[in-house]
Each structure stands twice: as C-alpha cells, then as structure tokens.
Amino acid sequence: MSVPSSRKITQILRAELDKLVTLPLIWLTLMGTFILNLLLAAAFTSIGLQGAEGTQSILNIGLASMGYLQAGFIILGIIATCSEYTGGQIRTTLATIPWRGIQLSMKHLALAIITVPAAFIIAASGVLYTFMMMRDTAVEIEIDTLIKTLAGATGYLTLTTLFSAAIGSLLRRTTPALVILLGFYFVVSPLSRDFLANIKNYFPDTAGFYMYMPPSSDQINVLTPIQGTGILMLWTLIFITVAIVFYRKRDA
C-alpha cells in the first residue's frame, strides 16, 4: 500500500478534526468539565479565604482542582477514539481511509488541536477566579511563573487526553476504558504510592503533577517540570505507538 501524499494527510487530519468537532459528546464533556472546575475553584477559594491572611498562593488554590479536573480529559480522550466503534462507524472510516496508522495518528493530532486551547481555558479559569476573589489577601505571583504553570497544566491535561485516547483505541470499548483509567488515576495510583515510593514518581499521573506544580520553598521537587513532561510524554508515545500497531493488524 502506497504512502499518501502530504495533501492526503492534510485531508485526513481535516476529516478527523471535523468528526471530533461535530461529536456532541466532545462538547458536553468539555462544558461539564469547565463547569465542574469553576465549582471546585469556588470551593477551594472559599476554603483559602478562611485560611491565614497573606499565606495563600493563588496558583496552589486555583490549580487545586487539577486532581479532579483530569477526569474530564480522561473521558474526552476515551470518547474520541471509542465513539467510532459504537454503531460500526469505524468500518466506514477504514473503507474511506485505508491508511490505518496515519488515520489513527491524525485522530490523535486532531484531538490535541482541540484539547490544547480547551485545557488552557479551563485551567486558567480556575486561577482567574481565585485571583479575582483573593487578590487582596493572597501572595502575589510573577507573570513568568503564572505562564509556566499554566503551560504545564495545559500540557499535562493534553498529554493525559492523548494517553487516554490511546488506551481507548486499544480497548475499543468506552466502559472498560473508563473503568481501567479512572480506577488507575483515582484508586490504584493514590493507594500504591506508600509502598511503591521508589517508582511512584514515574507513574504518568505523578510525573505529570510536576509539570504544573508551582515552586515552593516548603518542599523539594523530586522531578523538574521538564523531567515530568518527558516521562508523561514517553508514556503517551509508547501507548500511541502500541495502539497504532494493534490498529493496523486487527479487524475493525
């Protein structure tokens, strides 16, 4: 089978982007995640306002919801790759686009194009709300620190979405993928950190935490933001590669 031209690849990317943009569940998930983030930001800000005056960090409070916020992006990634298997739409896709590896790669790229601005807006909304409510009492933050932290949060949510999409492509079913990923992120990983202390920082969620964790003088970071990014990116690329290999070899 011949390799498609750059024009074909662009058309495939556009087709995958159109499918995601016109999928209602994508926007419902993003809207639900946005609303949930604002509610959590309001709750954490309220708690912060009750704390000691002048000791609260806007970034720490504004991004305190990230641990819960990631669930929405996990769901987003799974929906993006599993939705085509509902009703057999994947057969039409493969009949139209015979280059399976390129098609799945473009799906992940299209998902990243949608996720990056959405992740930035949602993460920034929590920080902005906290700033508006606590600007007179919280510790001031520098612009470069704010930019780096929001970039890290955006990168973490984007890579988590792509990682989840790869798992969804491997499993091809929404419910099993949700159970496995949400179970790992919210049950297995937190409970295993006490007796897997030597390797916990190499888990995708723990490594990703260092991508956006604001610098603090009270603790020593085991990983730098670059190291955290590299580890999570490696996890993501490995699973995307495995997903593409299986996608090319098995039946739809």
C-alpha positions in Angstrom: 0.0 0.0 0.0 1.4 3.3 -1.0 2.0 6.1 1.4 -0.4 9.0 1.0 0.9 12.4 -0.1 1.1 15.4 2.2 -2.2 16.7 0.7 -3.9 13.4 1.6 -2.5 13.6 5.1 -3.9 17.1 5.5 -7.3 15.9 4.2 -7.3 13.0 6.7 -6.4 15.4 9.5 -9.2 17.7 8.4 -11.7 14.8 8.3 -10.7 13.6 11.8 -11.0 17.1 13.1 -14.4 17.5 11.5 -15.6 14.3 13.2 -14.4 15.4 16.6 -15.8 18.9 16.2 -19.3 17.6 15.2 -19.4 15.0 18.0 -21.8 16.3 20.7 -20.2 14.3 23.5 -16.9 16.1 23.0 -18.5 19.5 23.7 -20.7 18.2 26.5 -17.6 16.7 28.2 -15.7 20.0 27.8 -18.6 22.1 29.1 -19.2 19.8 32.0 -15.5 19.9 32.9 -15.4 23.7 32.7 -18.4 24.0 35.0 -17.0 21.4 37.4 -13.7 23.3 37.5 -15.4 26.6 38.4 -17.4 24.9 41.1 -14.3 23.3 42.6 -12.3 26.6 42.2 -15.1 28.3 44.2 -15.0 25.7 46.9 -11.2 25.7 47.2 -11.1 29.5 47.1 -13.7 29.7 49.9 -11.5 27.4 52.0 -8.5 29.5 51.1 -10.3 32.7 52.2 -10.7 31.1 55.7 -7.0 30.5 56.0 -4.3 32.7 57.3 -4.2 36.0 55.5 -1.3 36.6 53.2 -0.1 33.0 53.2 -2.3 31.6 50.4 -1.0 31.1 46.9 -3.3 31.8 44.0 -1.7 29.2 41.9 -1.9 26.5 44.5 -5.6 27.2 45.2 -6.5 27.9 41.6 -5.0 24.6 40.4 -6.1 22.5 43.4 -8.9 21.1 41.3 -6.5 19.5 38.8 -6.7 16.2 40.5 -10.4 16.1 39.8 -10.3 18.0 36.5 -8.2 15.3 34.8 -11.2 13.0 34.9 -12.9 15.1 32.3 -10.0 14.9 30.0 -9.6 11.2 30.5 -13.3 10.9 29.4 -12.6 13.2 26.5 -9.8 11.0 25.2 -11.7 7.8 25.5 -14.8 9.3 23.8 -12.6 10.5 20.9 -11.4 7.0 20.0 -14.2 4.8 21.2 -17.1 6.7 19.8 -16.5 5.3 16.2 -16.9 1.8 17.4 -20.5 2.5 18.5 -22.7 1.6 15.6 -19.9 0.4 13.4 -18.8 3.8 12.1 -15.2 2.6 12.2 -15.9 0.4 9.2 -16.9 3.4 7.1 -13.8 5.3 8.2 -11.5 2.4 7.3 -13.2 1.9 3.9 -12.7 5.6 3.2 -9.2 5.9 4.6 -7.2 2.7 4.1 -4.0 4.0 5.8 -4.8 2.9 9.3 -1.6 4.1 11.0 -1.8 7.5 9.5 -5.6 7.8 10.2 -5.1 7.0 13.9 -2.2 9.3 14.2 -4.2 12.1 12.6 -7.0 11.4 15.1 -4.6 11.9 18.0 -3.3 15.1 16.4 -6.8 16.4 15.8 -7.7 15.6 19.4 -4.6 17.6 20.5 -5.6 20.6 18.4 -9.0 20.6 20.2 -7.6 19.8 23.7 -4.8 22.4 23.9 -7.0 25.6 23.9 -9.7 23.9 25.9 -7.3 22.7 28.6 -5.7 26.2 28.8 -9.1 27.9 29.1 -10.3 25.5 31.8 -7.1 25.6 33.8 -6.8 29.4 33.5 -10.4 29.9 34.6 -9.8 28.3 38.0 -6.7 30.5 38.5 -8.6 33.6 37.3 -11.5 33.0 39.6 -9.1 32.6 42.6 -7.3 35.7 41.6 -10.5 37.7 41.5 -11.6 36.5 44.9 -8.3 36.6 46.7 -6.3 39.4 45.0 -6.2 41.4 48.2 -5.1 38.6 50.6 -3.1 36.1 48.5 0.6 36.1 47.8 1.4 37.8 44.6 2.6 35.7 41.7 5.0 36.7 39.0 3.9 36.7 35.3 6.6 34.2 34.2 5.7 31.8 37.0 2.0 32.1 36.0 2.7 31.4 32.3 5.0 28.4 33.1 2.5 26.9 35.5 -0.5 27.3 33.1 1.6 25.9 30.2 2.5 22.9 32.4 -1.2 22.4 33.4 -2.2 22.6 29.7 0.4 20.2 28.7 -0.5 17.8 31.4 -4.2 17.7 30.5 -3.4 17.4 26.8 -1.0 14.5 27.3 -3.4 12.8 29.7 -6.1 13.1 27.0 -3.9 11.6 24.3 -2.8 8.8 26.7 -6.4 8.0 27.4 -7.2 8.1 23.7 -4.5 5.5 23.1 -5.9 3.3 25.8 -9.4 3.7 24.3 -8.1 2.7 20.9 -6.6 -0.4 22.4 -9.7 -1.5 24.3 -12.2 -0.1 21.7 -15.0 0.0 24.3 -15.9 3.0 26.4 -16.9 1.4 29.7 -13.8 -0.9 30.1 -11.5 2.0 29.2 -13.2 4.3 31.7 -13.1 1.7 34.5 -9.4 1.0 33.9 -8.2 4.6 33.6 -10.3 6.1 36.3 -9.6 3.2 38.6 -5.8 3.7 38.0 -5.8 7.5 38.4 -8.2 7.7 41.4 -7.7 4.4 43.2 -4.6 2.3 42.3 -2.1 5.1 41.9 -3.0 7.0 45.1 -3.2 3.8 47.2 0.1 2.4 45.8 2.3 5.4 46.5 3.0 4.4 50.1 4.5 1.1 49.2 5.9 2.0 45.7 7.7 5.1 46.9 10.8 4.3 44.7 8.8 4.2 41.4 5.7 6.3 42.1 7.3 9.4 40.5 7.4 7.5 37.2 3.7 6.9 37.1 2.1 9.1 34.4 -0.1 11.0 36.8 2.6 11.6 39.4 5.2 12.6 36.8 2.6 14.9 35.2 2.0 16.6 38.6 5.5 18.1 38.4 4.6 19.7 35.1 2.4 22.3 36.7 3.2 22.2 40.4 4.1 25.8 41.4 7.5 26.2 43.0 7.5 26.1 46.8 10.2 26.7 49.4 8.5 24.3 51.7 9.2 21.1 49.7 11.8 19.7 47.4 10.6 18.7 44.0 11.8 15.2 43.1 11.3 15.9 39.4 11.7 19.1 37.4 8.9 20.2 35.1 11.0 19.1 32.1 11.6 15.7 33.6 7.9 15.3 34.4 7.0 16.3 30.9 9.4 13.9 29.4 8.2 10.9 31.5 4.5 11.6 30.7 5.3 12.2 27.1 7.2 8.9 26.9 4.2 7.0 28.4 1.9 8.7 25.9 4.1 8.0 22.9 4.6 4.4 23.9 0.8 3.7 24.2 0.0 5.6 21.0 2.6 3.5 19.2 1.2 0.3 20.6 -2.3 1.4 19.7 -1.3 2.1 16.1 0.4 -1.3 15.8 -2.7 -3.2 17.0 -4.9 -0.9 15.0 -3.1 -1.9 11.8 -3.1 -5.6 12.5 -6.6 -6.4 13.8 -10.1 -6.3 12.3 -12.3 -3.3 12.9 
